[in-house]
Amino acid sequence: MLLLTVVGKRLRPRSFWDLAVEVALIRPGPIQGGSVHPYLRRRRGEPWQHDHPLLARALDKTLGVTLFQEQVMQIAVDVAGFTAADADELRRAMGAKRSGRKMDLLRERFYKGLSINDITGDLADRIFLQVKAFSGYGFPQSHALAFAHIVFQSAWLKLYYPAAFCAALLRAQPMGFYSPQTLVADARRHGVRIRRVDINQSRVDADLEPDPGSTGGQAIRIGLAVVRGLGTETAQRIVEERDRGGAYGAIDELTRRVRLTLPQVEALATAGALSPLEPSRRAALWSAGAAARERPDALPGTAMVSPPPALPGMTAWELMAADVRFTGLSPDGHPMQLLRAHLDTLDVLPAAALAGIEHGTRVLVGGAITHTQRPPTAGGVTFVNLEDETAMVNVVISSGLFHRIRPVLLASNAIVVRGVVEIGQGAISLLADQITPLDLKAPGTKSRRF
């Protein structure tokens, strides 16, 4: 989420250590181990002290909370008198599949070391249980620092080179948590212009084009390979032939120079990639059948190509649905834009408007579902991320409400949520109390479910 919410003109300096702690903290293990809330309270200034002074060297840097494997090893050395070899054995035990049994075998050695330092009774039990509980979710400090480094570098690139960063993510698909539609929508909200796939302009994959009106002076051109049914190999042949013989002037010329199947020509037409050759997508589709019979090894003009009749233009909904179905994204805007006038009459707020709403206010928000999560550590709570043309918002659904509206939620690609705005430490979420389906009429839109 960090990479999609970097805003402003400058990236506020933060240490890699702060980021590393956050990376290690927001994981299932620390949540199950009860480390998250104590750390956050102490980070905000709550007074605290170590259970024993000998814990200071290991736990000072994380405010008395155990987060890393190295800290447990240090506790074993400082508090229980383990040697470095013994501590490494403890580390291996924590990483083993049956670490609980191995940890029990180390119990006697650990307690004996504690008693030498006059640590007995309840205090000894608390320290051992802290170490044993950590065995289920040990995380190396080196990994957290490496992750933090990647997060910082990625956030820096996203802030200062947003077009290049988004294009790189599009080139690397499938990957990551967010779909190409969400990545493109986020880039557009940050002022990056997105240009649709074009038979005479697009490369194989997403690329950059100069554009003074776009953030950073560069726009993103969607690549040919994203067109459904085309593939990288065919896209490469189209680009290589264009580079060698010049731009394509007509649909039948394209198919005469590059061998394409009928479904591939139809996909290019429906996606709008043939608009330089035929502005009307329906007219391009009409010509696709005859054009597909043109072959590089056949005499030109042997396929009978009749001019298309006067066909009605596609509506905005049909154009956007075609974009999403055949390229996986809508380059010209978000589907929610087409519903905004209707949503305004229902008092449904744009997601970005929540930043100006007071905590505890009940509001209506609508959007496309990008992903749904129900982590086992959340006590039955379900988290849904909604996206509209202005921003994204995290919706929190209680266990009871989820079971009541489960069929609606699973069957819908977009919803309207009534709920209470919750603001805490700069984060805004919506605690849902009512959910109704919203038909986006864009059949290619998909979300990441659970």
VOPAGU-2260 file (C-alpha; in pm, 1 decimal, decimal comma):
REM VOPAGU-2260
SITE   aa  ch    i         X         Y         Z
SITE  MET   A    0       0,0       0,0       0,0
SITE  LEU   A    1     291,7     235,9      68,6
SITE  LEU   A    2     386,0     246,3    -299,7
SITE  LEU   A    3      35,5     354,2    -401,0
SITE  THR   A    4       3,0     631,5    -143,7
SITE  VAL   A    5     326,3     829,2    -177,5
SITE  VAL   A    6     216,1    1187,5    -236,9
SITE  GLY   A    7     359,8    1536,9    -220,5
SITE  LYS   A    8     662,6    1699,5    -378,2
SITE  ARG   A    9     920,5    1552,2    -143,4
SITE  LEU   A   10     974,8    1212,1      11,5
SITE  ARG   A   11    1001,5    1265,1     385,8
SITE  PRO   A   12    1339,1    1124,8     501,7
SITE  ARG   A   13    1306,0     813,4     715,6
SITE  SER   A   14    1570,1     572,8     837,2
SITE  PHE   A   15    1592,7     224,0     694,8
SITE  TRP   A   16    1566,7     104,1    1052,9
SITE  ASP   A   17    1220,7     258,8    1098,3
SITE  LEU   A   18    1105,0      96,9     775,0
SITE  ALA   A   19    1262,7    -236,2     869,8
SITE  VAL   A   20    1073,4    -239,3    1200,4
SITE  GLU   A   21     746,1    -165,4    1019,6
SITE  VAL   A   22     815,9    -441,2     765,9
SITE  ALA   A   23     879,0    -691,4    1045,7
SITE  LEU   A   24     591,4    -568,2    1260,2
SITE  ILE   A   25     300,4    -587,9    1016,2
SITE  ARG   A   26     316,1    -960,7     960,1
SITE  PRO   A   27     100,0   -1248,9    1089,0
SITE  GLY   A   28     363,0   -1358,6    1341,5
SITE  PRO   A   29     396,0   -1035,0    1540,0
SITE  ILE   A   30      19,3    -990,6    1523,3
SITE  GLN   A   31     -37,0   -1335,7    1669,3
SITE  GLY   A   32     241,7   -1281,0    1919,1
SITE  GLY   A   33      85,7    -960,5    2049,5
SITE  SER   A   34     379,2    -739,3    1949,2
SITE  VAL   A   35     202,5    -483,7    1731,9
SITE  HIS   A   36      -6,7    -280,1    1973,9
SITE  PRO   A   37     255,5    -260,7    2253,0
SITE  TYR   A   38     512,3    -133,0    2003,4
SITE  LEU   A   39     274,3     123,4    1853,6
SITE  ARG   A   40     172,3     252,4    2196,7
SITE  ARG   A   41     534,2     286,8    2301,6
SITE  ARG   A   42     620,7     452,3    1970,8
SITE  ARG   A   43     354,2     712,6    2051,2
SITE  GLY   A   44     508,0     781,1    2390,5
SITE  GLU   A   45     358,9     532,9    2635,0
SITE  PRO   A   46     601,9     474,2    2926,2
SITE  TRP   A   47     757,8     128,1    2941,2
SITE  GLN   A   48    1052,8     -56,8    3086,1
SITE  HIS   A   49    1229,2    -387,0    3030,8
SITE  ASP   A   50    1122,7    -684,8    3239,4
SITE  HIS   A   51    1489,1    -714,3    3335,7
SITE  PRO   A   52    1792,1    -489,8    3277,7
SITE  LEU   A   53    1974,2    -772,4    3094,9
SITE  LEU   A   54    1714,4    -749,0    2815,4
SITE  ALA   A   55    1818,0    -394,3    2729,0
SITE  ARG   A   56    2093,3    -473,0    2478,0
SITE  ALA   A   57    1865,2    -702,0    2278,4
SITE  LEU   A   58    1539,3    -505,3    2293,6
SITE  ASP   A   59    1623,6    -135,6    2333,8
SITE  LYS   A   60    1608,8     -66,9    1959,5
SITE  THR   A   61    1257,1    -212,6    1928,7
SITE  LEU   A   62    1115,4     -53,5    2246,0
SITE  GLY   A   63    1117,2    -376,4    2442,3
SITE  VAL   A   64     929,4    -578,3    2178,3
SITE  THR   A   65    1085,0    -888,3    2019,5
SITE  LEU   A   66    1074,4    -872,2    1639,6
SITE  PHE   A   67    1386,4   -1036,8    1498,0
SITE  GLN   A   68    1562,1   -1371,6    1525,1
SITE  GLU   A   69    1884,5   -1195,5    1617,0
SITE  GLN   A   70    1716,6   -1043,9    1921,9
SITE  VAL   A   71    1617,3   -1385,4    2054,8
SITE  MET   A   72    1974,7   -1505,1    2009,5
SITE  GLN   A   73    2099,6   -1198,6    2198,4
SITE  ILE   A   74    1850,6   -1262,6    2480,6
SITE  ALA   A   75    1977,6   -1619,9    2506,6
SITE  VAL   A   76    2336,0   -1494,9    2536,2
SITE  ASP   A   77    2272,7   -1202,3    2772,6
SITE  VAL   A   78    2000,2   -1342,3    2996,4
SITE  ALA   A   79    2040,3   -1719,9    2985,6
SITE  GLY   A   80    2417,7   -1742,4    2947,5
SITE  PHE   A   81    2408,7   -1928,2    2615,9
SITE  THR   A   82    2722,8   -1942,8    2406,7
SITE  ALA   A   83    2712,6   -1816,7    2050,7
SITE  ALA   A   84    2687,3   -2180,0    1932,5
SITE  ASP   A   85    2399,5   -2246,7    2174,6
SITE  ALA   A   86    2221,3   -1933,0    2052,4
SITE  ASP   A   87    2261,6   -2046,7    1692,9
SITE  GLU   A   88    2109,5   -2382,7    1786,7
SITE  LEU   A   89    1818,4   -2187,6    1931,3
SITE  ARG   A   90    1785,1   -1996,0    1605,4
SITE  ARG   A   91    1774,2   -2319,7    1405,6
SITE  ALA   A   92    1514,9   -2457,9    1643,6
SITE  MET   A   93    1297,5   -2149,9    1583,8
SITE  GLY   A   94    1312,8   -2203,7    1208,3
SITE  ALA   A   95    1234,7   -2576,0    1217,2
SITE  LYS   A   96     889,8   -2708,8    1124,1
SITE  ARG   A   97     860,1   -2874,2    1463,2
SITE  SER   A   98    1023,4   -2590,4    1650,9
SITE  GLY   A   99     783,4   -2620,2    1946,1
SITE  ARG   A  100     921,7   -2963,5    2039,5
SITE  LYS   A  101    1282,0   -2852,1    1993,9
SITE  MET   A  102    1218,5   -2543,6    2201,5
SITE  ASP   A  103    1085,8   -2762,2    2482,8
SITE  LEU   A  104    1413,1   -2958,0    2478,9
SITE  LEU   A  105    1604,1   -2632,2    2521,1
SITE  ARG   A  106    1385,5   -2525,2    2812,4
SITE  GLU   A  107    1597,0   -2680,8    3086,8
SITE  ARG   A  108    1915,4   -2526,3    2954,1
SITE  PHE   A  109    1746,0   -2188,4    2923,9
SITE  TYR   A  110    1602,3   -2193,5    3279,3
SITE  LYS   A  111    1936,3   -2301,6    3423,1
SITE  GLY   A  112    2102,7   -2000,5    3261,1
SITE  LEU   A  113    1829,6   -1770,5    3391,6
SITE  SER   A  114    1876,6   -1894,2    3746,4
SITE  ILE   A  115    2247,5   -1813,9    3733,6
SITE  ASN   A  116    2144,2   -1451,0    3675,5
SITE  ASP   A  117    1893,2   -1469,6    3962,6
SITE  ILE   A  118    1597,0   -1472,8    3723,5
SITE  THR   A  119    1336,2   -1715,0    3856,3
SITE  GLY   A  120     963,4   -1757,7    3906,8
SITE  ASP   A  121     714,4   -1560,1    3700,3
SITE  LEU   A  122     983,2   -1343,4    3541,4
SITE  ALA   A  123    1170,0   -1649,1    3415,5
SITE  ASP   A  124     846,8   -1792,7    3278,0
SITE  ARG   A  125     762,7   -1466,5    3096,6
SITE  ILE   A  126    1104,6   -1445,2    2932,5
SITE  PHE   A  127    1100,4   -1808,5    2822,1
SITE  LEU   A  128     745,3   -1783,5    2690,7
SITE  GLN   A  129     843,5   -1469,9    2498,9
SITE  VAL   A  130    1126,9   -1661,5    2333,3
SITE  LYS   A  131     917,0   -1973,4    2271,7
SITE  ALA   A  132     624,1   -1780,3    2125,5
SITE  PHE   A  133     861,9   -1606,9    1885,2
SITE  SER   A  134     966,8   -1945,3    1742,6
SITE  GLY   A  135     647,3   -1950,6    1537,8
SITE  TYR   A  136     724,4   -1633,9    1341,8
SITE  GLY   A  137    1096,2   -1561,3    1356,0
SITE  PHE   A  138    1206,5   -1301,1    1099,2
SITE  PRO   A  139    1573,5   -1216,6    1033,9
SITE  GLN   A  140    1672,6    -854,9    1081,3
SITE  SER   A  141    1875,4    -870,3     759,5
SITE  HIS   A  142    1561,4    -960,3     561,8
SITE  ALA   A  143    1367,2    -671,6     714,1
SITE  LEU   A  144    1645,7    -425,5     629,8
SITE  ALA   A  145    1664,9    -558,0     272,8
SITE  PHE   A  146    1287,2    -525,2     233,8
SITE  ALA   A  147    1301,6    -172,9     376,5
SITE  HIS   A  148    1571,3     -82,0     126,0
SITE  ILE   A  149    1353,8    -206,5    -161,4
SITE  VAL   A  150    1050,1     -19,8     -25,4
SITE  PHE   A  151    1242,9     306,7       3,3
SITE  GLN   A  152    1395,1     274,9    -343,6
SITE  SER   A  153    1058,6     187,4    -496,5
SITE  ALA   A  154     884,8     476,5    -321,9
SITE  TRP   A  155    1158,3     716,1    -439,1
SITE  LEU   A  156    1123,0     597,6    -798,9
SITE  LYS   A  157     745,2     621,9    -782,2
SITE  LEU   A  158     760,0     977,8    -652,5
SITE  TYR   A  159    1024,0    1118,9    -888,5
SITE  TYR   A  160     978,5     894,7   -1196,1
SITE  PRO   A  161     612,0     791,0   -1178,3
SITE  ALA   A  162     569,0     709,7   -1547,7
SITE  ALA   A  163     882,5     495,3   -1567,0
SITE  PHE   A  164     795,2     319,1   -1242,2
SITE  CYS   A  165     443,2     233,0   -1358,6
SITE  ALA   A  166     564,1     123,7   -1703,0
SITE  ALA   A  167     820,4    -105,9   -1539,5
SITE  LEU   A  168     548,8    -266,9   -1325,7
SITE  LEU   A  169     330,1    -315,7   -1632,9
SITE  ARG   A  170     620,9    -481,0   -1813,5
SITE  ALA   A  171     670,4    -720,9   -1520,9
SITE  GLN   A  172     311,2    -851,7   -1511,9
SITE  PRO   A  173     183,1   -1077,1   -1373,4
SITE  MET   A  174     328,4    -978,2   -1038,3
SITE  GLY   A  175     252,3    -811,5    -709,9
SITE  PHE   A  176     -66,4    -729,2    -529,2
SITE  TYR   A  177    -226,8    -477,7    -764,6
SITE  SER   A  178    -370,6    -537,1   -1112,0
SITE  PRO   A  179    -261,1    -336,9   -1419,9
SITE  GLN   A  180    -594,7    -150,8   -1400,6
SITE  THR   A  181    -518,0     -31,8   -1045,9
SITE  LEU   A  182    -156,4      58,7   -1130,8
SITE  VAL   A  183    -266,5     264,7   -1431,4
SITE  ALA   A  184    -547,5     433,8   -1237,1
SITE  ASP   A  185    -304,0     531,9    -962,2
SITE  ALA   A  186     -54,8     673,1   -1211,9
SITE  ARG   A  187    -332,6     871,9   -1377,5
SITE  ARG   A  188    -438,1    1016,1   -1039,5
SITE  HIS   A  189     -80,2    1136,0    -998,5
SITE  GLY   A  190     -88,4    1322,8   -1329,1
SITE  VAL   A  191      66,5    1061,9   -1560,1
SITE  ARG   A  192    -102,8    1040,3   -1898,2
SITE  ILE   A  193    -185,5     694,3   -2029,0
SITE  ARG   A  194    -199,7     634,6   -2404,8
SITE  ARG   A  195    -388,7     339,0   -2540,1
SITE  VAL   A  196    -243,2      55,2   -2742,1
SITE  ASP   A  197    -173,5     167,0   -3100,1
SITE  ILE   A  198     -69,3     -49,3   -3393,9
SITE  ASN   A  199     170,4     219,9   -3521,9
SITE  GLN   A  200     296,9     361,2   -3190,7
SITE  SER   A  201     305,6      83,4   -2932,3
SITE  ARG   A  202     610,8    -131,2   -2869,9
SITE  VAL   A  203     578,9    -487,7   -2749,5
SITE  ASP   A  204     551,4    -385,2   -2382,9
SITE  ALA   A  205     456,5     -62,9   -2204,9
SITE  ASP   A  206     693,7     219,2   -2295,5
SITE  LEU   A  207     743,7     592,0   -2243,4
SITE  GLU   A  208     670,5     879,4   -2481,0
SITE  PRO   A  209     755,6    1249,3   -2434,7
SITE  ASP   A  210     458,9    1452,1   -2309,2
SITE  PRO   A  211     507,0    1796,4   -2147,7
SITE  GLY   A  212     156,1    1777,3   -1999,7
SITE  SER   A  213     226,7    1455,2   -1811,5
SITE  THR   A  214     392,5    1436,7   -1469,1
SITE  GLY   A  215     766,7    1413,3   -1522,6
SITE  GLY   A  216     725,8    1500,6   -1890,5
SITE  GLN   A  217     656,2    1141,4   -1994,3
SITE  ALA   A  218     340,8     950,4   -2084,2
SITE  ILE   A  219     293,6     573,3   -2079,0
SITE  ARG   A  220     212,4     397,5   -2404,0
SITE  ILE   A  221      43,4      60,9   -2349,4
SITE  GLY   A  222     219,8    -225,3   -2527,5
SITE  LEU   A  223      75,4    -454,1   -2793,5
SITE  ALA   A  224     145,9    -770,4   -2594,1
SITE  VAL   A  225    -135,0    -691,2   -2347,5
SITE  VAL   A  226    -400,7    -735,3   -2618,3
SITE  ARG   A  227    -595,6   -1047,2   -2537,5
SITE  GLY   A  228    -498,0   -1342,0   -2757,4
SITE  LEU   A  229    -208,2   -1160,7   -2926,3
SITE  GLY   A  230      89,2   -1261,0   -2710,8
SITE  THR   A  231     448,4   -1142,6   -2695,9
SITE  GLU   A  232     568,7   -1333,9   -3001,5
SITE  THR   A  233     303,2   -1191,9   -3236,2
SITE  ALA   A  234     345,8    -843,4   -3090,6
SITE  GLN   A  235     717,7    -871,9   -3156,1
SITE  ARG   A  236     655,8    -963,6   -3521,9
SITE  ILE   A  237     421,9    -665,5   -3563,2
SITE  VAL   A  238     679,5    -424,4   -3419,4
SITE  GLU   A  239     973,3    -571,6   -3614,2
SITE  GLU   A  240     783,3    -551,6   -3943,6
SITE  ARG   A  241     679,0    -193,1   -3867,5
SITE  ASP   A  242    1036,8     -95,1   -3784,7
SITE  ARG   A  243    1156,2    -254,3   -4107,9
SITE  GLY   A  244     884,2    -148,3   -4350,7
SITE  GLY   A  245     728,2     161,2   -4195,3
SITE  ALA   A  246     391,1     234,2   -4039,3
SITE  TYR   A  247      86,7      33,7   -4142,3
SITE  GLY   A  248    -159,5     219,7   -4366,2
SITE  ALA   A  249    -459,0     -13,7   -4370,4
SITE  ILE   A  250    -591,1    -320,5   -4191,7
SITE  ASP   A  251    -543,4    -548,4   -4492,0
SITE  GLU   A  252    -189,4    -413,0   -4532,6
SITE  LEU   A  253    -117,1    -511,5   -4171,3
SITE  THR   A  254    -237,9    -868,6   -4226,1
SITE  ARG   A  255     -56,0    -890,6   -4559,0
SITE  ARG   A  256     273,9    -795,8   -4393,3
SITE  VAL   A  257     223,1    -990,5   -4068,1
SITE  ARG   A  258      42,3   -1325,4   -4053,7
SITE  LEU   A  259    -244,9   -1283,6   -3804,9
SITE  THR   A  260    -541,4   -1503,3   -3722,3
SITE  LEU   A  261    -897,9   -1372,7   -3737,8
SITE  PRO   A  262    -933,0   -1366,6   -3354,7
SITE  GLN   A  263    -610,3   -1165,6   -3329,1
SITE  VAL   A  264    -729,0    -905,0   -3582,5
SITE  GLU   A  265   -1064,7    -884,9   -3405,3
SITE  ALA   A  266    -893,2    -842,2   -3069,0
SITE  LEU   A  267    -679,0    -557,8   -3204,4
SITE  ALA   A  268    -989,6    -394,0   -3349,7
SITE  THR   A  269   -1195,5    -429,8   -3032,9
SITE  ALA   A  270    -910,8    -297,3   -2815,9
SITE  GLY   A  271    -888,7      16,2   -3031,6
SITE  ALA   A  272    -535,9     -65,9   -3147,9
SITE  LEU   A  273    -637,0     -23,7   -3514,1
SITE  SER   A  274    -777,6     327,3   -3467,9
SITE  PRO   A  275    -498,7     488,0   -3681,6
SITE  LEU   A  276    -618,2     265,6   -3968,7
SITE  GLU   A  277    -992,3     276,6   -3893,8
SITE  PRO   A  278   -1125,4     515,2   -3624,1
SITE  SER   A  279   -1447,4     316,9   -3574,8
SITE  ARG   A  280   -1396,1      -3,6   -3379,1
SITE  ARG   A  281   -1711,7    -156,6   -3525,6
SITE  ALA   A  282   -1595,6     -75,1   -3879,2
SITE  ALA   A  283   -1256,3    -227,7   -3798,0
SITE  LEU   A  284   -1430,0    -540,9   -3673,5
SITE  TRP   A  285   -1636,3    -553,3   -3994,6
SITE  SER   A  286   -1317,1    -546,9   -4201,8
SITE  ALA   A  287   -1131,4    -798,3   -3983,6
SITE  GLY   A  288   -1270,3   -1111,2   -4148,9
SITE  ALA   A  289   -1164,1   -1023,8   -4501,6
SITE  ALA   A  290    -837,5    -866,7   -4386,0
SITE  ALA   A  291    -741,9   -1181,3   -4195,1
SITE  ARG   A  292    -748,3   -1373,0   -4526,3
SITE  GLU   A  293    -466,0   -1155,8   -4657,9
SITE  ARG   A  294    -135,7   -1338,4   -4621,7
SITE  PRO   A  295     228,8   -1238,0   -4670,8
SITE  ASP   A  296     268,1   -1524,2   -4923,9
SITE  ALA   A  297     -47,3   -1440,0   -5124,7
SITE  LEU   A  298    -109,8   -1190,0   -5401,1
SITE  PRO   A  299    -230,1    -855,1   -5264,9
SITE  GLY   A  300    -601,4    -788,7   -5308,8
SITE  THR   A  301    -711,5   -1150,4   -5346,7
SITE  ALA   A  302    -931,8   -1123,6   -5038,1
SITE  MET   A  303   -1258,3    -945,5   -5107,8
SITE  VAL   A  304   -1281,8    -646,4   -4871,8
SITE  SER   A  305   -1615,1    -467,7   -4885,0
SITE  PRO   A  306   -1654,2    -123,2   -4728,2
SITE  PRO   A  307   -1832,1    -134,1   -4393,6
SITE  PRO   A  308   -2191,1      -8,1   -4375,2
SITE  ALA   A  309   -2288,5     288,9   -4161,0
SITE  LEU   A  310   -2253,2     133,5   -3815,4
SITE  PRO   A  311   -2355,0     305,9   -3492,3
SITE  GLY   A  312   -2071,7     421,0   -3270,9
SITE  MET   A  313   -1993,3     242,7   -2945,5
SITE  THR   A  314   -2114,1     402,3   -2624,3
SITE  ALA   A  315   -1870,5     514,5   -2355,6
SITE  TRP   A  316   -1962,6     204,4   -2152,7
SITE  GLU   A  317   -1902,3     -23,4   -2450,2
SITE  LEU   A  318   -1567,6     138,0   -2526,9
SITE  MET   A  319   -1448,0     106,5   -2167,6
SITE  ALA   A  320   -1575,2    -250,3   -2140,7
SITE  ALA   A  321   -1389,7    -337,4   -2460,6
SITE  ASP   A  322   -1070,4    -179,9   -2325,9
SITE  VAL   A  323   -1087,4    -372,8   -2000,0
SITE  ARG   A  324   -1185,4    -703,1   -2160,9
SITE  PHE   A  325    -917,5    -698,7   -2430,2
SITE  THR   A  326    -627,6    -518,9   -2256,3
SITE  GLY   A  327    -698,9    -560,3   -1883,6
SITE  LEU   A  328    -714,7    -184,3   -1822,5
SITE  SER   A  329    -897,6     132,6   -1922,1
SITE  PRO   A  330    -639,3     388,6   -2039,9
SITE  ASP   A  331    -873,9     686,1   -2076,8
SITE  GLY   A  332   -1035,8     682,2   -1733,7
SITE  HIS   A  333   -1183,5     477,7   -1454,0
SITE  PRO   A  334   -1519,0     299,5   -1498,4
SITE  MET   A  335   -1651,2     482,1   -1190,9
SITE  GLN   A  336   -1628,1     811,5   -1379,6
SITE  LEU   A  337   -1918,1     705,5   -1597,6
SITE  LEU   A  338   -2132,7     650,0   -1289,2
SITE  ARG   A  339   -2034,8     962,9   -1099,4
SITE  ALA   A  340   -2332,2    1175,4   -1206,5
SITE  HIS   A  341   -2571,6     900,7   -1094,6
SITE  LEU   A  342   -2381,3     843,7    -768,8
SITE  ASP   A  343   -2393,9    1214,4    -691,6
SITE  THR   A  344   -2772,4    1199,3    -692,6
SITE  LEU   A  345   -2748,8     924,0    -427,5
SITE  ASP   A  346   -2507,7    1127,9    -213,1
SITE  VAL   A  347   -2232,2     870,8    -270,4
SITE  LEU   A  348   -1900,1    1043,8    -198,7
SITE  PRO   A  349   -1582,1    1004,5    -403,6
SITE  ALA   A  350   -1315,0     815,7    -209,1
SITE  ALA   A  351   -1085,5    1119,9    -201,5
SITE  ALA   A  352   -1356,3    1320,2     -20,7
SITE  LEU   A  353   -1312,6    1108,0     293,3
SITE  ALA   A  354    -997,5    1305,9     373,8
SITE  GLY   A  355   -1222,4    1601,6     461,1
SITE  ILE   A  356   -1480,6    1408,3     662,5
SITE  GLU   A  357   -1478,0    1404,1    1042,4
SITE  HIS   A  358   -1412,3    1085,7    1234,5
SITE  GLY   A  359   -1734,2     902,3    1320,0
SITE  THR   A  360   -1940,6    1044,0    1031,3
SITE  ARG   A  361   -2166,1     800,1     846,9
SITE  VAL   A  362   -2126,2     826,5     468,9
SITE  LEU   A  363   -2185,6     642,2     142,5
SITE  VAL   A  364   -1888,2     545,9     -76,7
SITE  GLY   A  365   -1888,6     342,7    -398,2
SITE  GLY   A  366   -1614,0     180,5    -598,1
SITE  ALA   A  367   -1474,5    -117,5    -783,6
SITE  ILE   A  368   -1341,1    -398,4    -563,7
SITE  THR   A  369    -967,6    -439,9    -620,2
SITE  HIS   A  370    -911,5    -712,1    -359,6
SITE  THR   A  371   -1074,1    -881,6     -62,8
SITE  GLN   A  372    -885,2   -1021,7     237,8
SITE  ARG   A  373    -992,2   -1216,6     543,5
SITE  PRO   A  374    -668,3   -1289,2     733,3
SITE  PRO   A  375    -682,3   -1550,8    1009,7
SITE  THR   A  376    -528,8   -1300,7    1252,0
SITE  ALA   A  377    -815,3   -1051,5    1215,5
SITE  GLY   A  378   -1076,0   -1231,1    1426,1
SITE  GLY   A  379   -1319,8   -1286,7    1140,1
SITE  VAL   A  380   -1297,9    -929,4    1004,9
SITE  THR   A  381   -1292,5    -891,3     625,4
SITE  PHE   A  382   -1105,0    -609,2     449,3
SITE  VAL   A  383   -1218,9    -486,1     109,8
SITE  ASN   A  384   -1029,3    -230,1     -94,4
SITE  LEU   A  385   -1248,7      -5,0    -309,7
SITE  GLU   A  386   -1120,4     211,3    -592,0
SITE  ASP   A  387   -1288,4     492,0    -783,4
SITE  GLU   A  388   -1153,0     762,2   -1013,6
SITE  THR   A  389   -1025,8     970,3    -720,0
SITE  ALA   A  390    -860,2     733,1    -471,7
SITE  MET   A  391    -878,6     401,5    -288,2
SITE  VAL   A  392   -1042,1     334,3      47,8
SITE  ASN   A  393   -1011,9      41,8     286,6
SITE  VAL   A  394   -1349,3     -96,0     399,7
SITE  VAL   A  395   -1369,9    -296,8     721,5
SITE  ILE   A  396   -1651,4    -555,1     735,5
SITE  SER   A  397   -1740,6    -724,2    1062,9
SITE  SER   A  398   -1785,6   -1100,2    1079,7
SITE  GLY   A  399   -2163,1   -1070,0    1127,7
SITE  LEU   A  400   -2213,3    -833,2     833,3
SITE  PHE   A  401   -1988,7   -1045,2     612,5
SITE  HIS   A  402   -2199,3   -1356,2     666,6
SITE  ARG   A  403   -2517,2   -1161,1     589,5
SITE  ILE   A  404   -2391,6   -1007,8     266,4
SITE  ARG   A  405   -2143,6   -1275,4     155,9
SITE  PRO   A  406   -2337,3   -1373,2    -164,0
SITE  VAL   A  407   -2362,9   -1007,9    -268,4
SITE  LEU   A  408   -1997,5    -940,4    -198,5
SITE  LEU   A  409   -1870,8   -1244,5    -387,0
SITE  ALA   A  410   -2096,5   -1181,3    -687,5
SITE  SER   A  411   -2018,7    -809,1    -727,3
SITE  ASN   A  412   -1727,7    -637,9    -898,8
SITE  ALA   A  413   -1833,4    -304,2    -749,1
SITE  ILE   A  414   -2035,2    -202,8    -442,4
SITE  VAL   A  415   -2177,9      94,9    -256,3
SITE  VAL   A  416   -2087,7      91,5     112,8
SITE  ARG   A  417   -2260,8     275,7     393,6
SITE  GLY   A  418   -2037,7     306,8     693,8
SITE  VAL   A  419   -1866,5     515,1     957,7
SITE  VAL   A  420   -1544,2     698,9     879,7
SITE  GLU   A  421   -1257,0     597,9    1106,1
SITE  ILE   A  422    -942,3     810,4    1117,4
SITE  GLY   A  423    -638,3     704,7    1315,3
SITE  GLN   A  424    -270,5     801,8    1283,8
SITE  GLY   A  425    -328,9     944,0     935,9
SITE  ALA   A  426    -506,0     632,8     803,0
SITE  ILE   A  427    -867,0     655,2     682,5
SITE  SER   A  428   -1098,3     355,8     666,2
SITE  LEU   A  429   -1470,0     290,3     652,4
SITE  LEU   A  430   -1642,0      61,0     904,3
SITE  ALA   A  431   -1925,5     -83,5     695,2
SITE  ASP   A  432   -2281,1    -134,0     818,3
SITE  GLN   A  433   -2456,4    -181,6     481,0
SITE  ILE   A  434   -2339,2    -300,1     138,5
SITE  THR   A  435   -2529,9    -298,6    -192,5
SITE  PRO   A  436   -2409,7    -415,8    -536,5
SITE  LEU   A  437   -2316,1    -169,8    -808,0
SITE  ASP   A  438   -2311,2    -281,1   -1173,0
SITE  LEU   A  439   -2004,1    -146,2   -1351,1
SITE  LYS   A  440   -2101,5    -310,8   -1680,7
SITE  ALA   A  441   -1732,2    -371,4   -1750,4
SITE  PRO   A  442   -1714,4    -752,7   -1783,2
SITE  GLY   A  443   -1335,8    -776,6   -1780,9
SITE  THR   A  444   -1292,1    -613,4   -1442,1
SITE  LYS   A  445   -1154,6    -855,8   -1187,0
SITE  SER   A  446   -1053,9    -831,3    -824,1
SITE  ARG   A  447    -814,9   -1025,3    -606,2
SITE  ARG   A  448   -1029,0   -1238,6    -376,8
SITE  PHE   A  449    -900,5   -1366,6     -42,5
